[in-house]
Structures are given as structure tokens and as C-alpha cells.
Amino acid sequence: MASFQIEGGHTLSGSITPQGAKNEALEVISAVLLTKEEVRISNIPEILDVKNLIGLLEGIGVKITRHAKGDYSFKADDLDEEYLSTKDFVSRCAKLRGSVMLAGPLLARFGKVYFPKPGGDKIGRRRVDTHIIGLQNLGAELEYNKERRAYYLFLPEGRCLKGTYMLLDEASVTGTANILMAASLAEGKTVIYNAACEPYIQQLSKLLTAMGADIEGIGSNLLTINGVASLHGASHKVLPDMIEVGSFIGMAAINQSSITIKDVSYRNLGIIPEAFRRIGVQLEQRGDDIFIPAQESYVIESFLDGSIMTIADAPWPGLTPDLLSVILVVATQCRGSVLIHQKMFESRLFFVDNLIDMGAQIILCDPHRAVVIGHDHNFRLRAGRMLSPDIRAGIAMLLAAMSAKGTSVIGNIDQIDRGYEDIDTRLNTLGAAITRL
């Protein structure tokens, strides 16, 4: 098992550019299955999750050309339909969270798909009901295959996907993506209400439109898709990863350092900059860059009535749950108190035990809520030994270790590598001292 050894206490400086967005990349790469023509995608992050999805597409028979770092062409003109029914395909899908996005395109392309419970972060239950019910609404039927431990979605002989109206029970990003991709090739009009409207869904919609899809309401929670007979090739550029941008803001603050984050696509960051301002982090927009100055103290705001600040996740345009772990860690060194409310996943806050062992003042109220009492940088966290349970907790623990006194070790860093490309090398160029063991 690989691990990071982190010597804490180093001041950082310089500039860093975020990678392409992981969550968008998994969606748009899956969309290449909807056409036999070539689709070229740039700014793809070459991280573990994305590489595994690309490898899975190669196994299906997609022709893939790597033109340069992060620049790939995909051509799905001669796929191995029989492979989709094998145990190997189902097994590989079950180990990869991103494989969930293949269901809609494969159902639209072949009229059938195995849908195993996908792998990924250990952060509590992650339902796939929205995906399955949405595809059923389009005409798919469902069986459960005990041998493969996977759902089997299929279109009865002679039937095709047919557009319909649906109200999603939750604004699931990946669920919306799956339904959107399948509906693009369905017969007739599909209306999706309570659709997710994150920038990554907007980006997927723009790619599908460039491929010939007819989509209305992009950027809203009411999508209308007029199905077309076929889609064609297109080119697309992935947005910068907003989660990495937020992670770098937090990294600068917890280390009282001044850095510049380049090319962040500021207009697509939503409430993220404001969320950090609420815990006292100053930042300046400079064109499409963000400059974070070093500060002596970071003072957590109170609400207007004087009550304790609460920072909670919510569907877009609310705060993404993927950044709550980072904000929580930064708050341990701010002045004041804040309640972190993680609504979407019941196991994502359990990593705070590691921070408590490092000297952080945190009260874990229940699986969803933690109160953080900041040290105001008067007491540095102690070094520790930790295991990364998921991508976001992993990066949060890495930031904590970078600010701690002494040398820390974080194991199971494959979880971090799933979401952050060459993170040790990139942070070391800013002055960090991280060794990969």
C-alpha cells in the first residue's frame, strides 16, 4: 500500500493550475459511446478513476488515441457487444464508481446493460435508484441477476427508448447525466424536472448538443430533450476542477501562505469562494485567477443575529459536499466556531477522529454534523499516522498534515490518487515537503 510522508510547517508560495474536472470527465467520456464517430476531449485529468474508465472503454472495443497529456480521441464504431454480458465487464464496473455513467449510453446503443452496484468512496450509502427508475421511465425493464450480483436493464424485443415526463426524487448529478444521455437517442420528447444543474451537467449538455442532440433548459433544473435518431462526432474541453480549486484555497489558508490559482473558470465556481470567505479566508479574483494572500488570522463569521455560522452542503448552486472536508480542516486553525453539516452522506465526517488525535477541537455531534472550535493558529496540529477512507477526506488529511508540527504518514493514498493528479509533485513545487513511499 502506497503512502505519503509529509513534513509539516512549510510556508507555500507561487502559482498552481487546477486539473480538469474529474466528475465532468467521467460523464463526457461515457458519452462517446452514443456515436460511432470520433469524439475528441481535451483537459482530461489523468487520475486513477479516469484511467480506469478509459481502460474499461478499451475493453469494450472503443478505439482510443492519446494525442498529448489530457488530450484524447475516442471512436466507438466497433464495440464488442458480447463483452457487455461477461462477468469480467460486470466485475470491472463494480470496482469503479464512474462506471455508473455507462448505463445510459449502453442502454441507448444496444438496448441492454448490466448495472452492478458501483465501487468508489466509502462514505455511506449512495443510491442508484434515480438512475434505474429514470431509465425505466424511458421504457427499460429491470431484472436482478443473482449470479453477477447486478441489475439487468433491457428493452423488450421490438421496443425502443421513448421520451416521457419524469420528476426525479433527488437532483442526482450522475442520475441526471445517465437519463440525459439515454434520452438524447430516445423517440420523442423527454422532460426531466428536478434535474441536477451543476456546471458539469451543463458541460455534458453542451457536448451532446455539439454531437447533434436537441436539449433545452441547460443550466436549469428543468431539461427538455427532443430525441434524435443518431449523434455524430464533436470536440470538447473539460472545465477546471472546482473541487481542486477549493482544495488549494484551503491549503493556502491552513498554511498561512500566499498563492495564486490560475485559470479557475471563476464563473463556474458558484458559492465556493463565498464559503471560504465565511470562515475568514480573503481571496481576490484577478481575471480568471484567484489570489489568496497570507493572513495572520482567519476569523469565522457569525450570522447576522449573532448565532454560530453553519456551513452545509446542498445541490447546485449550493455548496458541493466534496469540499466540506476541506473547509472543516481549515476551520480548525481559524478563530471562532462553525457547525459543519454534511447532509448527503452519513459516513463522510468519521475521518475527524484523525484530526482530533492531531489536536483539533472538534465535537462530532452525529454522522452528519460536527462543531469545530478553531485554534486561530495559536496551537499547531500534531503529526499523526492516518489512512485515507475516501478522496475528499484524503486531501483534507493531507492539508492537515502539511500544517502540522512534525512528520505525518497517510496510508491508502490510492484514494487520493483517484481524484488528484500528481498531487505530491505539484504541491512540492509550491514548497511542500511530501514524499511518496
Secondary structure as a PSIPRED ss2 file (coil, helix, strand):
# PSIPRED VFORMAT (PSIPRED V4.0)

   1 M C   1.000  0.000  0.000
   2 A C   1.000  0.000  0.000
   3 S E   0.000  0.000  1.000
   4 F E   0.000  0.000  1.000
   5 Q E   0.000  0.000  1.000
   6 I E   0.000  0.000  1.000
   7 E E   0.000  0.000  1.000
   8 G C   1.000  0.000  0.000
   9 G C   1.000  0.000  0.000
  10 H C   1.000  0.000  0.000
  11 T C   1.000  0.000  0.000
  12 L C   1.000  0.000  0.000
  13 S E   0.000  0.000  1.000
  14 G E   0.000  0.000  1.000
  15 S E   0.000  0.000  1.000
  16 I E   0.000  0.000  1.000
  17 T C   1.000  0.000  0.000
  18 P C   1.000  0.000  0.000
  19 Q C   1.000  0.000  0.000
  20 G E   0.000  0.000  1.000
  21 A C   1.000  0.000  0.000
  22 K H   0.000  1.000  0.000
  23 N H   0.000  1.000  0.000
  24 E H   0.000  1.000  0.000
  25 A H   0.000  1.000  0.000
  26 L H   0.000  1.000  0.000
  27 E H   0.000  1.000  0.000
  28 V H   0.000  1.000  0.000
  29 I H   0.000  1.000  0.000
  30 S H   0.000  1.000  0.000
  31 A H   0.000  1.000  0.000
  32 V H   0.000  1.000  0.000
  33 L H   0.000  1.000  0.000
  34 L H   0.000  1.000  0.000
  35 T C   1.000  0.000  0.000
  36 K C   1.000  0.000  0.000
  37 E C   1.000  0.000  0.000
  38 E E   0.000  0.000  1.000
  39 V E   0.000  0.000  1.000
  40 R E   0.000  0.000  1.000
  41 I E   0.000  0.000  1.000
  42 S E   0.000  0.000  1.000
  43 N C   1.000  0.000  0.000
  44 I C   1.000  0.000  0.000
  45 P C   1.000  0.000  0.000
  46 E C   1.000  0.000  0.000
  47 I C   1.000  0.000  0.000
  48 L H   0.000  1.000  0.000
  49 D H   0.000  1.000  0.000
  50 V H   0.000  1.000  0.000
  51 K H   0.000  1.000  0.000
  52 N H   0.000  1.000  0.000
  53 L H   0.000  1.000  0.000
  54 I H   0.000  1.000  0.000
  55 G H   0.000  1.000  0.000
  56 L H   0.000  1.000  0.000
  57 L H   0.000  1.000  0.000
  58 E H   0.000  1.000  0.000
  59 G H   0.000  1.000  0.000
  60 I H   0.000  1.000  0.000
  61 G C   1.000  0.000  0.000
  62 V C   1.000  0.000  0.000
  63 K E   0.000  0.000  1.000
  64 I E   0.000  0.000  1.000
  65 T E   0.000  0.000  1.000
  66 R E   0.000  0.000  1.000
  67 H E   0.000  0.000  1.000
  68 A E   0.000  0.000  1.000
  69 K C   1.000  0.000  0.000
  70 G C   1.000  0.000  0.000
  71 D E   0.000  0.000  1.000
  72 Y E   0.000  0.000  1.000
  73 S E   0.000  0.000  1.000
  74 F E   0.000  0.000  1.000
  75 K E   0.000  0.000  1.000
  76 A C   1.000  0.000  0.000
  77 D C   1.000  0.000  0.000
  78 D C   1.000  0.000  0.000
  79 L C   1.000  0.000  0.000
  80 D C   1.000  0.000  0.000
  81 E H   0.000  1.000  0.000
  82 E H   0.000  1.000  0.000
  83 Y H   0.000  1.000  0.000
  84 L H   0.000  1.000  0.000
  85 S H   0.000  1.000  0.000
  86 T C   1.000  0.000  0.000
  87 K H   0.000  1.000  0.000
  88 D H   0.000  1.000  0.000
  89 F H   0.000  1.000  0.000
  90 V H   0.000  1.000  0.000
  91 S H   0.000  1.000  0.000
  92 R H   0.000  1.000  0.000
  93 C H   0.000  1.000  0.000
  94 A H   0.000  1.000  0.000
  95 K C   1.000  0.000  0.000
  96 L C   1.000  0.000  0.000
  97 R H   0.000  1.000  0.000
  98 G H   0.000  1.000  0.000
  99 S H   0.000  1.000  0.000
 100 V H   0.000  1.000  0.000
 101 M H   0.000  1.000  0.000
 102 L H   0.000  1.000  0.000
 103 A H   0.000  1.000  0.000
 104 G H   0.000  1.000  0.000
 105 P H   0.000  1.000  0.000
 106 L H   0.000  1.000  0.000
 107 L H   0.000  1.000  0.000
 108 A H   0.000  1.000  0.000
 109 R H   0.000  1.000  0.000
 110 F H   0.000  1.000  0.000
 111 G C   1.000  0.000  0.000
 112 K E   0.000  0.000  1.000
 113 V E   0.000  0.000  1.000
 114 Y E   0.000  0.000  1.000
 115 F E   0.000  0.000  1.000
 116 P E   0.000  0.000  1.000
 117 K C   1.000  0.000  0.000
 118 P C   1.000  0.000  0.000
 119 G C   1.000  0.000  0.000
 120 G C   1.000  0.000  0.000
 121 D C   1.000  0.000  0.000
 122 K C   1.000  0.000  0.000
 123 I C   1.000  0.000  0.000
 124 G C   1.000  0.000  0.000
 125 R C   1.000  0.000  0.000
 126 R C   1.000  0.000  0.000
 127 R C   1.000  0.000  0.000
 128 V C   1.000  0.000  0.000
 129 D H   0.000  1.000  0.000
 130 T H   0.000  1.000  0.000
 131 H H   0.000  1.000  0.000
 132 I H   0.000  1.000  0.000
 133 I H   0.000  1.000  0.000
 134 G H   0.000  1.000  0.000
 135 L H   0.000  1.000  0.000
 136 Q H   0.000  1.000  0.000
 137 N H   0.000  1.000  0.000
 138 L C   1.000  0.000  0.000
 139 G C   1.000  0.000  0.000
 140 A C   1.000  0.000  0.000
 141 E E   0.000  0.000  1.000
 142 L E   0.000  0.000  1.000
 143 E E   0.000  0.000  1.000
 144 Y E   0.000  0.000  1.000
 145 N E   0.000  0.000  1.000
 146 K C   1.000  0.000  0.000
 147 E C   1.000  0.000  0.000
 148 R C   1.000  0.000  0.000
 149 R C   1.000  0.000  0.000
 150 A E   0.000  0.000  1.000
 151 Y E   0.000  0.000  1.000
 152 Y E   0.000  0.000  1.000
 153 L E   0.000  0.000  1.000
 154 F E   0.000  0.000  1.000
 155 L C   1.000  0.000  0.000
 156 P C   1.000  0.000  0.000
 157 E C   1.000  0.000  0.000
 158 G C   1.000  0.000  0.000
 159 R C   1.000  0.000  0.000
 160 C C   1.000  0.000  0.000
 161 L C   1.000  0.000  0.000
 162 K E   0.000  0.000  1.000
 163 G C   1.000  0.000  0.000
 164 T C   1.000  0.000  0.000
 165 Y E   0.000  0.000  1.000
 166 M E   0.000  0.000  1.000
 167 L E   0.000  0.000  1.000
 168 L C   1.000  0.000  0.000
 169 D C   1.000  0.000  0.000
 170 E C   1.000  0.000  0.000
 171 A C   1.000  0.000  0.000
 172 S C   1.000  0.000  0.000
 173 V H   0.000  1.000  0.000
 174 T H   0.000  1.000  0.000
 175 G H   0.000  1.000  0.000
 176 T H   0.000  1.000  0.000
 177 A H   0.000  1.000  0.000
 178 N H   0.000  1.000  0.000
 179 I H   0.000  1.000  0.000
 180 L H   0.000  1.000  0.000
 181 M H   0.000  1.000  0.000
 182 A H   0.000  1.000  0.000
 183 A H   0.000  1.000  0.000
 184 S H   0.000  1.000  0.000
 185 L C   1.000  0.000  0.000
 186 A C   1.000  0.000  0.000
 187 E E   0.000  0.000  1.000
 188 G C   1.000  0.000  0.000
 189 K E   0.000  0.000  1.000
 190 T E   0.000  0.000  1.000
 191 V E   0.000  0.000  1.000
 192 I E   0.000  0.000  1.000
 193 Y E   0.000  0.000  1.000
 194 N C   1.000  0.000  0.000
 195 A C   1.000  0.000  0.000
 196 A C   1.000  0.000  0.000
 197 C C   1.000  0.000  0.000
 198 E C   1.000  0.000  0.000
 199 P H   0.000  1.000  0.000
 200 Y H   0.000  1.000  0.000
 201 I H   0.000  1.000  0.000
 202 Q H   0.000  1.000  0.000
 203 Q H   0.000  1.000  0.000
 204 L H   0.000  1.000  0.000
 205 S H   0.000  1.000  0.000
 206 K H   0.000  1.000  0.000
 207 L H   0.000  1.000  0.000
 208 L H   0.000  1.000  0.000
 209 T H   0.000  1.000  0.000
 210 A H   0.000  1.000  0.000
 211 M C   1.000  0.000  0.000
 212 G C   1.000  0.000  0.000
 213 A C   1.000  0.000  0.000
 214 D E   0.000  0.000  1.000
 215 I E   0.000  0.000  1.000
 216 E E   0.000  0.000  1.000
 217 G C   1.000  0.000  0.000
 218 I C   1.000  0.000  0.000
 219 G C   1.000  0.000  0.000
 220 S C   1.000  0.000  0.000
 221 N C   1.000  0.000  0.000
 222 L E   0.000  0.000  1.000
 223 L E   0.000  0.000  1.000
 224 T E   0.000  0.000  1.000
 225 I E   0.000  0.000  1.000
 226 N E   0.000  0.000  1.000
 227 G C   1.000  0.000  0.000
 228 V C   1.000  0.000  0.000
 229 A C   1.000  0.000  0.000
 230 S C   1.000  0.000  0.000
 231 L C   1.000  0.000  0.000
 232 H C   1.000  0.000  0.000
 233 G C   1.000  0.000  0.000
 234 A E   0.000  0.000  1.000
 235 S E   0.000  0.000  1.000
 236 H E   0.000  0.000  1.000
 237 K E   0.000  0.000  1.000
 238 V C   1.000  0.000  0.000
 239 L C   1.000  0.000  0.000
 240 P E   0.000  0.000  1.000
 241 D C   1.000  0.000  0.000
 242 M H   0.000  1.000  0.000
 243 I H   0.000  1.000  0.000
 244 E H   0.000  1.000  0.000
 245 V H   0.000  1.000  0.000
 246 G H   0.000  1.000  0.000
 247 S H   0.000  1.000  0.000
 248 F H   0.000  1.000  0.000
 249 I H   0.000  1.000  0.000
 250 G H   0.000  1.000  0.000
 251 M H   0.000  1.000  0.000
 252 A H   0.000  1.000  0.000
 253 A H   0.000  1.000  0.000
 254 I H   0.000  1.000  0.000
 255 N C   1.000  0.000  0.000
 256 Q C   1.000  0.000  0.000
 257 S C   1.000  0.000  0.000
 258 S E   0.000  0.000  1.000
 259 I E   0.000  0.000  1.000
 260 T E   0.000  0.000  1.000
 261 I E   0.000  0.000  1.000
 262 K C   1.000  0.000  0.000
 263 D C   1.000  0.000  0.000
 264 V C   1.000  0.000  0.000
 265 S C   1.000  0.000  0.000
 266 Y H   0.000  1.000  0.000
 267 R H   0.000  1.000  0.000
 268 N H   0.000  1.000  0.000
 269 L C   1.000  0.000  0.000
 270 G C   1.000  0.000  0.000
 271 I C   1.000  0.000  0.000
 272 I H   0.000  1.000  0.000
 273 P H   0.000  1.000  0.000
 274 E H   0.000  1.000  0.000
 275 A H   0.000  1.000  0.000
 276 F H   0.000  1.000  0.000
 277 R H   0.000  1.000  0.000
 278 R H   0.000  1.000  0.000
 279 I C   1.000  0.000  0.000
 280 G C   1.000  0.000  0.000
 281 V C   1.000  0.000  0.000
 282 Q C   1.000  0.000  0.000
 283 L C   1.000  0.000  0.000
 284 E E   0.000  0.000  1.000
 285 Q E   0.000  0.000  1.000
 286 R E   0.000  0.000  1.000
 287 G C   1.000  0.000  0.000
 288 D C   1.000  0.000  0.000
 289 D E   0.000  0.000  1.000
 290 I E   0.000  0.000  1.000
 291 F E   0.000  0.000  1.000
 292 I E   0.000  0.000  1.000
 293 P C   1.000  0.000  0.000
 294 A C   1.000  0.000  0.000
 295 Q C   1.000  0.000  0.000
 296 E C   1.000  0.000  0.000
 297 S C   1.000  0.000  0.000
 298 Y C   1.000  0.000  0.000
 299 V E   0.000  0.000  1.000
 300 I C   1.000  0.000  0.000
 301 E C   1.000  0.000  0.000
 302 S E   0.000  0.000  1.000
 303 F C   1.000  0.000  0.000
 304 L C   1.000  0.000  0.000
 305 D C   1.000  0.000  0.000
 306 G C   1.000  0.000  0.000
 307 S C   1.000  0.000  0.000
 308 I E   0.000  0.000  1.000
 309 M E   0.000  0.000  1.000
 310 T E   0.000  0.000  1.000
 311 I E   0.000  0.000  1.000
 312 A E   0.000  0.000  1.000
 313 D C   1.000  0.000  0.000
 314 A C   1.000  0.000  0.000
 315 P C   1.000  0.000  0.000
 316 W C   1.000  0.000  0.000
 317 P C   1.000  0.000  0.000
 318 G C   1.000  0.000  0.000
 319 L C   1.000  0.000  0.000
 320 T C   1.000  0.000  0.000
 321 P H   0.000  1.000  0.000
 322 D H   0.000  1.000  0.000
 323 L H   0.000  1.000  0.000
 324 L H   0.000  1.000  0.000
 325 S H   0.000  1.000  0.000
 326 V H   0.000  1.000  0.000
 327 I H   0.000  1.000  0.000
 328 L H   0.000  1.000  0.000
 329 V H   0.000  1.000  0.000
 330 V H   0.000  1.000  0.000
 331 A H   0.000  1.000  0.000
 332 T C   1.000  0.000  0.000
 333 Q C   1.000  0.000  0.000
 334 C C   1.000  0.000  0.000
 335 R E   0.000  0.000  1.000
 336 G C   1.000  0.000  0.000
 337 S E   0.000  0.000  1.000
 338 V E   0.000  0.000  1.000
 339 L E   0.000  0.000  1.000
 340 I E   0.000  0.000  1.000
 341 H E   0.000  0.000  1.000
 342 Q C   1.000  0.000  0.000
 343 K C   1.000  0.000  0.000
 344 M C   1.000  0.000  0.000
 345 F C   1.000  0.000  0.000
 346 E C   1.000  0.000  0.000
 347 S C   1.000  0.000  0.000
 348 R C   1.000  0.000  0.000
 349 L C   1.000  0.000  0.000
 350 F C   1.000  0.000  0.000
 351 F C   1.000  0.000  0.000
 352 V H   0.000  1.000  0.000
 353 D H   0.000  1.000  0.000
 354 N H   0.000  1.000  0.000
 355 L H   0.000  1.000  0.000
 356 I H   0.000  1.000  0.000
 357 D H   0.000  1.000  0.000
 358 M C   1.000  0.000  0.000
 359 G C   1.000  0.000  0.000
 360 A C   1.000  0.000  0.000
 361 Q E   0.000  0.000  1.000
 362 I E   0.000  0.000  1.000
 363 I E   0.000  0.000  1.000
 364 L E   0.000  0.000  1.000
 365 C E   0.000  0.000  1.000
 366 D E   0.000  0.000  1.000
 367 P C   1.000  0.000  0.000
 368 H C   1.000  0.000  0.000
 369 R E   0.000  0.000  1.000
 370 A E   0.000  0.000  1.000
 371 V E   0.000  0.000  1.000
 372 V E   0.000  0.000  1.000
 373 I E   0.000  0.000  1.000
 374 G C   1.000  0.000  0.000
 375 H C   1.000  0.000  0.000
 376 D C   1.000  0.000  0.000
 377 H C   1.000  0.000  0.000
 378 N C   1.000  0.000  0.000
 379 F C   1.000  0.000  0.000
 380 R C   1.000  0.000  0.000
 381 L C   1.000  0.000  0.000
 382 R E   0.000  0.000  1.000
 383 A C   1.000  0.000  0.000
 384 G C   1.000  0.000  0.000
 385 R E   0.000  0.000  1.000
 386 M E   0.000  0.000  1.000
 387 L E   0.000  0.000  1.000
 388 S C   1.000  0.000  0.000
 389 P C   1.000  0.000  0.000
 390 D C   1.000  0.000  0.000
 391 I H   0.000  1.000  0.000
 392 R H   0.000  1.000  0.000
 393 A H   0.000  1.000  0.000
 394 G H   0.000  1.000  0.000
 395 I H   0.000  1.000  0.000
 396 A H   0.000  1.000  0.000
 397 M H   0.000  1.000  0.000
 398 L H   0.000  1.000  0.000
 399 L H   0.000  1.000  0.000
 400 A H   0.000  1.000  0.000
 401 A H   0.000  1.000  0.000
 402 M H   0.000  1.000  0.000
 403 S H   0.000  1.000  0.000
 404 A C   1.000  0.000  0.000
 405 K E   0.000  0.000  1.000
 406 G C   1.000  0.000  0.000
 407 T E   0.000  0.000  1.000
 408 S E   0.000  0.000  1.000
 409 V E   0.000  0.000  1.000
 410 I E   0.000  0.000  1.000
 411 G E   0.000  0.000  1.000
 412 N C   1.000  0.000  0.000
 413 I C   1.000  0.000  0.000
 414 D H   0.000  1.000  0.000
 415 Q H   0.000  1.000  0.000
 416 I H   0.000  1.000  0.000
 417 D H   0.000  1.000  0.000
 418 R C   1.000  0.000  0.000
 419 G C   1.000  0.000  0.000
 420 Y C   1.000  0.000  0.000
 421 E C   1.000  0.000  0.000
 422 D C   1.000  0.000  0.000
 423 I H   0.000  1.000  0.000
 424 D H   0.000  1.000  0.000
 425 T H   0.000  1.000  0.000
 426 R H   0.000  1.000  0.000
 427 L H   0.000  1.000  0.000
 428 N H   0.000  1.000  0.000
 429 T C   1.000  0.000  0.000
 430 L C   1.000  0.000  0.000
 431 G C   1.000  0.000  0.000
 432 A C   1.000  0.000  0.000
 433 A C   1.000  0.000  0.000
 434 I E   0.000  0.000  1.000
 435 T E   0.000  0.000  1.000
 436 R E   0.000  0.000  1.000
 437 L C   1.000  0.000  0.000
